[in-house]
Amino acid sequence: MNRYPVWKYVIIVIALVVGALYALPNFFGESPAVQVSAAKPLIKLDTATLAQVEATLKASGIVADLVTLEGASIKVRFNATEEQLKAKDAIQKALVTDPSNPSFVVALNLLSRSPAWLRALHAAPMYLGLDLRGGVHFMLQVDMQAALTKRAESLAGDVRTSLREKNVRHGGIARNGQTIEVRLKEAASLAVAKAVFQDQFTDLQTLDAADGTDIKLTASIKPEAARRIQDQALKQNITTLHNRINELGVAEPVIQQQGLDRIVVQLPGVQDTAKAKDILGRTATLEVRMVDESTEARAAESGTGVVPFGSERYLERNGQTVIVKKQVILTGENLTDAQPGFDSQTQEPTVNLNLDAKGTRIFRDVTRENVGKRMAILLFEKGKGEVVTAPVIRTEIGGGRVQISGRMTTTEANDTALLLRAGSLAAPMEIIEETTIGPSLGAENIAKGFHSVSWGFLAVALFMCVYYMLFGVFSSIALAFNLLLLVAVLSMLQATLTLPGMAAMALVLGMAIDSNVLINERIREELRNGASAQAAIHTGYDRAWATIFDSNITTLIAGLALLAFGSGPVRGFAVVHCLGIMTSMFSGVFFSRGLVNFWYGRQNRLKTVSIGTIWRPDGGNAVTVE
């Protein structure tokens, strides 16, 4: 009656082993480390850089616990903070030869002390949020009006091009704030101009009025289009911030929208606010220029001549020198999208660009006149330019779609598309709120949260053991298994633990024990009604399950609502809350019944169970069942 089949015990053992393995990294703590990452997205870290870091440490007499190349960064672990600081200075001096144009970012970090065999299993500790680890918090205000003005400026150029192609005679086109004003002499021209706006510029609404002897046609951005432009600007800024913050080596940055025009940035573990501000406020621009292929330019590329007048020297991604003309053909303002792809004929990785109307016209004319010549695409950041790619123009390119290909891997195509798509901010931002949380405060928060969970667990376990005796012990073991499973799931998901998350963890302990209380009281009720011990256990678990399921589902619905509609700390609370409900249903019913069945299920003539004092309703006397 109360015997589990072998496969159920196998599930319990597997859950216990997996839970222990993936919860274990959280108990090893963190070791001070130095992290080296690329300062520019086009610079790649390889084994040569790793060997240079190792040689630098050896020459400086610094002994590191471990030096590894993990993903896109090199991580060097140490035993003490003093060695970490010395290593940072030494590596910084060796790798960053030009502080005004650094190729690498050398940052202090904290890494898990988990042994190699756990890391081989991809077992990693939970990330700690800003309130637990310390760091910086920024609130950024996005200038939405500037985004609309920028869009209006771009549309004004497109309108000028379209009216010229339709041979519409006008007295001038000017942008006034976020509106475009077109002066026309004749009513016929007004009709054609309105048709052009209606067909090609669906984001604009027009209004005409007499202005002396002329007719002034005023075009403004539609409200729904303005909202879309603002939303796109906000999303592009968030994407750009993600791309830049990778330089800081922050394990789990929080970058999210707040309201209609604000962005919240939280950088756990970062204490250098000046460095964070520098990266957040960085501007990047895209330019398209022609490569100078004169004899003088070729001599300058080989290092035997000087750069011709009207040209400049830049470096390509492979370090090769490219001489480009100063005249700018296109800028990033003419680029509407950039996506990675593959060439339909050669299947080589490519980057596909989409240009606006003005960019399409210019690009078509330039490529028609320069077939067989090279065109350079440059990215400027902090006044420093770098050639992203310099392809040869094979044929005239029209239609506003440009394909960049040649000697690129899939990863490089993705990186280049990201650079071109989100290399610059769509709208300027201003830091309106700044908060720094020190590591000592974070350590104090961790200690308080850990103590609250630990003392809460001990208090609940003590009460259960006293009140329900052996069944209370089973319930306490199930509660510990629930906590272990919850920590393991959070670690496997690489969730970020915050103070609200620790509060949810403490709450989950109190809620999880409710299931065992319902089961134990149901078993007591069956014993009071005269059922045998084995029958009482079986009926108690079966009849309590429906109540446990209903109560947990309703609580889970409330948690999902917090997860869907909440933000920030509320979502952190909701994640732990929802996961805790699911793990408590498994541990409180399935796991605890496995313990009871293992202890009592094999006893065919079971007379009594240790479940504390049972109050009989008939004579009011209490009987202790042991």
C-alpha positions in Angstrom: 0.0 0.0 0.0 2.7 2.4 1.0 5.6 1.2 -1.2 7.2 3.2 -3.9 8.3 1.5 -7.1 12.0 1.5 -7.8 11.8 4.1 -10.6 10.3 6.7 -8.1 13.2 6.3 -5.8 15.5 6.6 -8.8 13.9 10.0 -9.6 14.4 11.1 -6.0 18.1 10.0 -6.0 18.7 11.8 -9.3 17.0 15.0 -8.1 19.1 14.8 -4.9 22.4 14.3 -6.7 21.7 17.0 -9.4 20.5 19.4 -6.8 23.6 18.9 -4.7 26.0 19.3 -7.6 24.5 22.5 -9.0 23.9 24.0 -5.5 27.5 23.2 -4.4 29.2 26.1 -6.3 27.4 28.6 -4.1 29.3 27.5 -1.0 32.8 27.9 -2.4 32.8 31.7 -2.3 34.6 34.0 -4.7 38.3 34.7 -5.4 39.8 38.0 -6.5 40.6 38.0 -10.2 41.7 40.2 -13.1 39.7 40.1 -16.2 41.1 41.1 -19.6 38.6 41.9 -22.4 38.8 43.6 -25.8 38.3 47.4 -25.7 37.0 47.3 -29.3 34.6 44.7 -30.6 36.8 43.9 -33.6 39.7 42.9 -31.4 39.8 39.2 -30.6 41.5 37.6 -27.6 43.5 34.5 -28.5 46.2 32.2 -27.2 48.9 34.7 -28.1 47.3 37.2 -25.7 47.0 34.5 -23.1 50.7 33.7 -23.4 51.5 37.4 -23.1 49.5 37.7 -19.9 51.2 34.6 -18.4 54.7 36.0 -19.4 53.9 39.3 -17.8 52.9 37.6 -14.5 56.0 35.5 -14.5 58.2 38.5 -15.2 56.6 40.4 -12.3 57.0 37.5 -9.9 53.2 37.1 -9.4 51.8 33.7 -8.9 48.3 33.1 -10.1 46.0 30.3 -9.1 44.6 29.9 -12.6 44.9 31.7 -16.0 42.2 30.8 -18.5 40.8 32.0 -21.8 37.0 31.8 -21.3 34.8 33.0 -24.1 35.8 36.6 -25.1 37.9 37.3 -22.0 41.0 36.2 -20.1 40.5 35.5 -16.4 43.3 35.3 -13.9 42.5 34.1 -10.4 44.4 34.9 -7.2 44.4 34.0 -3.5 44.7 37.5 -2.1 43.6 41.0 -3.0 47.1 42.3 -2.9 48.2 40.0 -5.7 45.2 40.9 -7.7 46.0 44.6 -7.5 49.7 44.1 -8.4 48.7 41.9 -11.3 46.2 44.4 -12.6 48.9 47.1 -12.8 51.4 44.8 -14.4 48.9 43.5 -17.1 47.6 47.0 -17.7 51.2 48.2 -18.4 52.0 45.3 -20.7 48.8 45.3 -22.8 47.7 48.9 -22.8 50.6 50.7 -24.5 48.6 53.7 -25.6 46.2 54.8 -22.8 44.5 57.3 -25.1 43.5 54.5 -27.5 43.5 51.2 -25.4 43.0 47.9 -27.2 42.2 46.0 -24.0 40.2 46.6 -20.8 41.9 45.3 -17.7 39.3 45.2 -14.8 39.1 43.8 -11.3 36.5 41.1 -10.8 35.4 38.4 -8.4 35.1 34.8 -9.7 33.8 31.6 -8.2 36.2 29.3 -6.4 34.4 26.3 -7.8 36.8 23.4 -8.6 37.5 22.5 -12.2 35.3 19.4 -12.2 32.3 21.4 -11.2 33.0 24.0 -13.9 33.3 21.1 -16.4 29.7 20.2 -15.5 28.8 23.9 -16.2 27.8 24.2 -12.5 28.1 27.8 -11.5 26.9 29.9 -8.6 24.0 32.3 -8.8 24.8 35.9 -9.7 24.4 38.4 -6.9 22.5 41.5 -7.5 23.5 45.1 -6.9 22.1 45.1 -3.4 24.2 42.1 -2.4 27.4 42.5 -4.3 27.7 46.3 -4.4 28.2 48.3 -7.5 26.7 51.4 -9.2 23.1 52.3 -10.2 22.3 54.8 -12.9 19.0 56.3 -14.1 19.4 57.7 -17.6 17.0 60.2 -19.2 16.7 59.8 -23.0 16.1 63.0 -24.9 13.1 61.8 -27.0 12.7 65.3 -28.6 16.2 65.0 -30.0 15.3 61.6 -31.5 12.3 63.2 -33.2 14.4 66.1 -34.4 17.0 63.8 -35.8 14.3 61.8 -37.6 12.8 65.0 -39.0 16.2 66.1 -40.3 16.6 62.8 -42.1 13.1 63.0 -43.6 13.8 66.5 -44.8 16.7 65.3 -46.9 14.5 62.4 -48.3 11.7 64.9 -49.1 14.2 67.1 -51.0 15.4 64.1 -53.0 11.8 62.8 -53.8 10.5 66.2 -54.9 13.5 66.7 -57.2 12.9 63.3 -58.8 9.2 64.3 -59.4 10.3 67.7 -60.9 8.3 69.6 -58.3 9.3 73.3 -58.4 9.5 74.8 -54.9 10.8 77.9 -53.2 12.8 76.0 -50.6 12.6 73.2 -48.1 13.5 73.8 -44.4 13.3 72.0 -41.2 11.7 74.0 -38.4 12.1 72.0 -35.2 10.3 68.7 -35.8 8.3 69.9 -38.8 9.3 70.2 -42.5 8.2 73.3 -44.4 8.0 73.3 -48.2 7.3 76.6 -50.0 5.4 76.2 -53.3 4.5 78.7 -56.0 1.6 76.9 -57.8 -1.4 74.9 -56.8 -0.4 72.2 -59.3 2.9 71.8 -57.5 1.0 71.6 -54.2 -1.1 68.7 -55.5 2.0 66.7 -56.7 3.8 67.4 -53.5 0.9 66.1 -51.4 0.8 63.0 -53.6 4.5 62.4 -52.9 4.0 62.8 -49.2 1.0 60.4 -49.2 2.8 57.7 -51.2 6.4 57.9 -49.9 6.2 59.4 -46.5 3.4 57.7 -44.6 4.9 58.8 -41.2 4.2 62.4 -42.0 0.9 64.4 -42.0 0.6 67.6 -44.0 -1.1 70.9 -43.7 -1.1 73.7 -46.3 -1.7 77.4 -45.8 -1.2 80.6 -47.7 2.0 82.5 -46.9 1.9 85.7 -48.8 2.1 84.9 -52.5 3.4 81.4 -51.8 1.8 78.3 -50.4 3.5 76.8 -47.4 3.1 73.0 -47.0 4.0 71.9 -43.4 4.7 68.3 -42.7 4.8 66.9 -39.2 5.4 63.5 -37.8 2.2 61.6 -37.0 1.6 60.8 -33.3 1.7 57.0 -33.8 4.8 57.4 -35.9 6.4 59.6 -33.2 5.7 56.9 -30.6 7.3 54.3 -32.8 10.4 56.4 -33.4 10.7 57.0 -29.7 10.3 53.3 -28.9 12.9 52.4 -31.5 15.3 55.0 -30.2 15.0 53.6 -26.6 15.5 50.1 -27.8 18.6 51.0 -29.8 20.1 52.9 -26.9 19.5 49.8 -24.7 21.2 47.6 -27.3 24.1 50.0 -27.5 24.5 50.1 -23.8 24.6 46.3 -23.6 27.3 46.3 -26.2 29.4 48.9 -24.4 29.0 47.5 -20.9 30.5 44.2 -22.0 33.9 46.0 -21.8 33.5 46.4 -18.0 33.3 42.6 -17.6 30.2 42.8 -15.5 28.8 39.3 -14.9 25.1 40.2 -14.9 24.3 43.8 -15.7 20.7 45.0 -15.5 19.7 47.3 -18.3 16.0 47.8 -18.7 13.4 50.4 -19.7 11.6 52.3 -17.0 8.7 54.4 -18.1 8.5 55.9 -21.6 11.9 57.7 -21.7 14.2 56.3 -19.0 16.7 53.5 -18.8 17.9 51.9 -15.6 21.5 50.6 -15.6 22.8 48.5 -12.6 26.4 47.2 -12.7 27.0 44.8 -9.8 30.6 44.6 -8.7 31.7 47.9 -10.4 33.0 50.6 -8.0 34.6 52.9 -10.5 31.8 55.3 -11.4 34.0 57.4 -13.6 34.8 54.4 -15.8 31.2 53.4 -16.0 30.1 57.0 -16.9 32.8 57.1 -19.6 31.5 53.9 -21.3 27.8 54.8 -20.9 28.3 58.2 -22.5 30.5 57.1 -25.3 29.5 58.1 -28.8 30.2 56.2 -32.0 29.6 57.2 -35.6 29.7 55.4 -38.9 31.2 56.8 -42.1 31.5 55.5 -45.7 34.4 56.8 -47.7 36.3 55.9 -50.8 39.8 54.3 -50.5 42.5 56.4 -52.0 44.2 54.1 -54.7 46.6 56.6 -56.1 50.3 55.7 -56.4 51.1 58.0 -53.5 48.5 56.3 -51.3 49.8 52.8 -52.1 53.3 54.0 -51.1 51.9 55.4 -47.9 50.2 52.0 -47.2 53.5 50.2 -47.5 55.2 52.7 -45.2 57.5 54.1 -47.9 55.6 57.3 -48.6 53.6 60.1 -47.0 49.8 60.3 -46.9 48.5 62.3 -49.9 46.8 65.6 -49.3 43.0 65.1 -48.8 43.4 61.5 -47.4 44.0 59.9 -44.0 45.6 56.7 -42.7 43.5 54.2 -40.8 43.9 50.5 -39.7 41.8 47.6 -40.9 40.7 44.8 -38.5 43.8 42.7 -39.4 46.1 45.6 -38.7 46.7 46.5 -42.3 47.0 50.2 -43.2 44.3 51.7 -45.4 44.5 55.2 -46.9 41.0 56.6 -47.3 39.8 60.0 -48.6 38.6 62.6 -46.2 35.4 63.2 -48.2 32.5 61.5 -46.4 30.0 59.8 -48.7 27.5 58.5 -46.1 27.1 58.5 -42.4 25.4 56.2 -39.9 22.3 58.5 -40.1 21.6 57.1 -43.6 21.7 53.5 -42.2 18.3 52.1 -41.2 19.3 48.4 -40.4 22.2 46.0 -40.5 21.7 42.2 -40.3 24.1 39.2 -40.8 23.4 36.8 -43.6 24.9 34.5 -46.2 25.8 35.1 -49.9 23.3 33.2 -52.0 26.0 32.0 -54.4 29.2 31.5 -52.4 27.4 30.9 -49.0 30.0 33.1 -47.4 28.9 35.2 -44.3 27.8 38.7 -45.2 26.4 41.8 -43.6 23.3 43.2 -45.3 22.7 47.0 -44.9 19.5 48.9 -45.5 19.8 52.6 -46.4 17.2 55.4 -46.3 16.1 57.3 -49.5 18.9 59.8 -49.3 21.5 57.1 -48.7 20.1 55.0 -51.5 20.5 57.7 -54.1 24.0 58.7 -53.0 25.1 55.1 -52.8 23.7 54.3 -56.3 25.5 57.3 -57.8 28.8 56.6 -56.1 28.9 52.9 -56.9 28.0 53.5 -60.6 30.9 55.9 -60.9 33.5 53.8 -59.0 33.1 50.2 -60.2 36.2 48.2 -59.5 37.4 50.5 -56.7 37.4 50.0 -53.0 35.0 51.6 -50.5 35.8 51.8 -46.8 33.3 51.6 -44.0 34.7 53.3 -40.8 33.6 53.3 -37.2 34.7 56.3 -35.1 34.7 56.1 -31.4 36.2 58.7 -29.1 37.7 60.4 -32.1 39.5 57.3 -33.2 38.6 55.7 -36.5 38.9 52.1 -37.5 38.1 50.4 -40.9 35.4 47.8 -40.3 35.6 46.6 -43.9 36.9 47.8 -47.3 35.2 45.8 -50.1 35.6 46.2 -53.8 32.6 47.7 -55.7 31.7 45.0 -58.2 28.7 46.7 -59.8 26.2 49.6 -59.3 24.2 49.1 -56.1 20.7 50.5 -56.1 17.5 49.8 -54.1 19.0 50.8 -50.8 20.3 47.3 -50.0 24.0 46.8 -49.6 25.8 43.5 -49.0 29.3 43.4 -47.4 31.2 40.2 -47.8 34.7 38.8 -48.0 37.0 37.0 -45.5 34.5 37.1 -42.7 33.5 34.4 -40.3 29.9 34.0 -39.0 30.9 35.5 -35.7 32.6 38.5 -37.4 29.5 39.1 -39.5 27.3 39.1 -36.4 29.7 41.5 -34.6 30.0 43.8 -37.6 26.2 43.9 -38.0 25.8 44.7 -34.4 28.4 47.4 -34.6 26.8 49.1 -37.6 23.3 48.7 -36.2 24.0 49.8 -32.7 27.3 51.5 -32.8 25.9 54.9 -31.8 23.1 56.2 -29.6 19.8 57.0 -31.4 19.2 59.8 -28.9 21.4 61.6 -26.4 21.0 60.6 -22.7 21.6 62.3 -19.4 22.4 60.7 -16.0 19.7 62.0 -13.7 20.3 59.6 -10.8 23.4 57.9 -9.5 23.9 55.6 -6.5 27.0 53.7 -5.4 26.6 50.7 -3.1 29.8 49.6 -1.4 30.9 46.0 -1.1 30.8 46.2 2.7 27.1 47.0 2.6 26.5 44.2 0.1 28.3 41.7 2.4 26.2 42.9 5.3 23.0 42.4 3.2 24.2 38.9 2.3 24.8 38.1 6.0 21.4 39.4 7.1 19.6 37.5 4.3 21.5 34.3 5.0 20.7 34.6 8.7 17.0 35.2 8.1 16.8 32.1 5.8 18.8 30.0 8.2 17.0 31.0 11.4 13.7 30.7 9.7 14.5 27.2 8.6 15.7 26.1 12.0 12.6 27.6 13.7 10.3 25.8 11.4 12.2 22.5 11.6 12.3 22.7 15.4 8.6 23.3 15.6 7.8 20.4 13.2 10.0 17.9 15.1 8.5 18.8 18.4 4.9 18.9 17.2 4.9 16.0 14.7 7.9 13.9 16.1 9.2 11.6 13.4 6.9 12.9 10.8 8.2 16.3 11.7 11.7 15.0 11.0 10.5 13.8 7.6 9.0 17.2 6.9 12.2 19.0 7.9 14.3 16.8 5.7 11.8 17.5 2.8 12.1 21.2 3.6 15.9 21.1 3.4 15.6 19.2 0.1 13.3 21.9 -1.1 15.8 24.6 -0.3 18.6 22.6 -1.9 16.5 22.1 -5.1 15.5 25.8 -5.2 19.2 27.0 -5.0 20.2 24.4 -7.6 17.5 25.5 -10.1 18.4 29.2 -9.6 22.0 28.3 -10.2 21.2 26.3 -13.3 19.2 29.2 -14.7 22.0 31.6 -13.7 19.4 33.8 -12.1 20.4 37.0 -10.2 19.8 36.8 -6.5 18.7 40.0 -4.8 17.4 41.0 -1.4 13.8 40.6 -2.5 14.8 37.2 -3.9 16.2 36.2 -0.5 13.0 37.4 1.1 11.0 35.2 -1.3 13.3 32.3 -0.3 12.4 32.8 3.4 8.7 33.1 2.5 8.9 29.9 0.4 10.2 28.0 3.4 7.1 29.0 5.4 4.8 28.2 2.6 6.4 24.9 1.7 5.9 23.5 5.2 2.1 24.0 4.8 2.0 21.0 2.5 3.5 18.8 5.2 1.2 20.3 7.9 -1.8 19.4 5.8 -0.6 15.9 5.2 0.3 15.3 8.8 -3.0 16.6 10.1 -4.9 14.5 7.5 -3.0 11.4 8.7 -3.9 12.3 12.3 -7.6 12.7 11.3 -7.6 9.2 9.8 -6.0 7.8 12.9 -8.7 9.5 15.1 -11.3 7.9 12.9 -9.9 4.5 13.7 -8.0 3.7 10.5 -5.0 1.5 10.6 -1.6 3.1 10.5 -0.8 2.1 6.9 -4.3 3.1 5.7 -4.0 6.5 7.5 -0.7 7.2 5.8 -2.1 6.3 2.4 -5.3 8.1 2.7 -3.7 11.2 4.3 -1.3 11.7 1.4 -4.0 11.0 -1.3 -6.7 13.3 0.2 -4.3 16.1 1.1 -2.9 16.3 -2.4 -6.0 18.0 -3.9 -5.9 20.7 -1.3 -2.2 21.2 -1.7 -2.4 21.4 -5.5 -5.3 24.0 -5.4 -3.6 26.2 -2.8 -0.3 26.2 -4.6 -1.8 26.9 -8.0 -3.7 30.0 -6.8 -0.5 31.2 -5.2 1.5 30.5 -8.4 -1.0 32.5 -10.4 -0.4 35.5 -8.1 3.4 35.0 -8.6 3.1 34.8 -12.3 1.1 38.1 -12.3 4.0 39.7 -10.3 6.4 38.3 -12.9 4.4 39.5 -15.9 3.5 43.0 -14.7 6.3 43.8 -12.1 9.7 45.2 -12.7 13.0 45.4 -10.9 12.9 44.1 -7.4 9.3 42.8 -7.8 10.4 40.5 -10.7 13.3 39.3 -8.6 10.9 38.4 -5.8 8.4 36.7 -8.3 11.1 34.5 -9.9 12.2 32.9 -6.6 8.6 32.8 -5.4 7.3 30.9 -8.5 10.2 28.5 -8.6 9.9 27.9 -4.9 6.2 26.9 -5.2 7.1 24.3 -7.9 10.0 22.8 -5.9 7.9 22.7 -2.7 5.2 20.7 -4.4 7.8 18.2 -5.5 9.6 18.0 -2.2 6.6 18.4 0.1 4.6 15.5 -1.4 6.7 13.3 -3.7 9.9 13.4 -1.7 8.4 13.3 1.8 6.2 10.4 0.9 9.2 8.6 -0.4 10.8 9.0 3.0 7.7 7.8 4.8 7.3 4.9 2.5 10.9 3.9 2.9 10.6 4.0 6.7 7.1 2.6 7.3 6.1 1.0 4.0 7.9 -2.3 4.6 6.3 -2.9 7.9 3.2 -5.1 7.2 1.9 -5.2 10.8 2.5 -1.5 11.6 0.6 -0.7 14.8 1.7 2.9 15.6 3.4 5.9 13.9 5.4 8.7 15.5 3.2 11.7 14.6 2.8 13.4 17.9 -0.4 13.8 20.1 -3.8 12.9 18.6 -6.8 14.5 20.2 -9.8 12.1 20.1 -13.2 13.8 19.9 -15.1 11.1 21.8 -13.8 11.4 25.3 -11.6 14.5 25.0 -8.6 12.5 26.0 -5.3 12.8 24.3 -3.4 9.8 23.1 0.2 10.0 22.0 1.0 7.8 19.0 4.6 6.8 18.8 
